[in-house]
């Protein structure tokens, strides 16, 4: 069930659900995708930069690229297990950049998705309101036709007494 839901959600986000509004969805997708790509680059570059900054420092535990990559991922996602951490000034500067970019990226992706969901709900409400207006107009027309028939029937009988 979940993979089917995910496939439909991704298809809808990509604008392939047949409901129109492709520009709005693609804008959200572009924002989320760009932010995620920037985060990926910052995590990869941050991994390399923190290892370079920590190299040879006393008490450093970020001395290999795999450790730096793991640290960068947990820092960007704000998990921060504490198993790896920078001990030098420049290592902490890199950490700050990775944190800020990570927090900003997840905020942007969340905002883009929330805006997309809100837009979909507004579209649904708009369609419901349009349907209600059409139903109201149809009902008014039907009532006018009935009243016209009643008036004609009364007119044939000589009118009300």
Buried (B, 14 or more C-beta within 10 A) or exposed (E): EEEEEEEEEEEBBEBEBEEEEEEBBBEBBEBBEBBBEBBEEBBBBBBBBBBBBBEEBEEBBBBEBEBBBBBBBBBBBEEEEEEBBBBBEBBBBBBEBBBEBBEBBBEBBEBBBEBBEEBBEEBEEEEEEEEEEEEEEEEEEEEEEEEEEEEEEEEEEEEEE
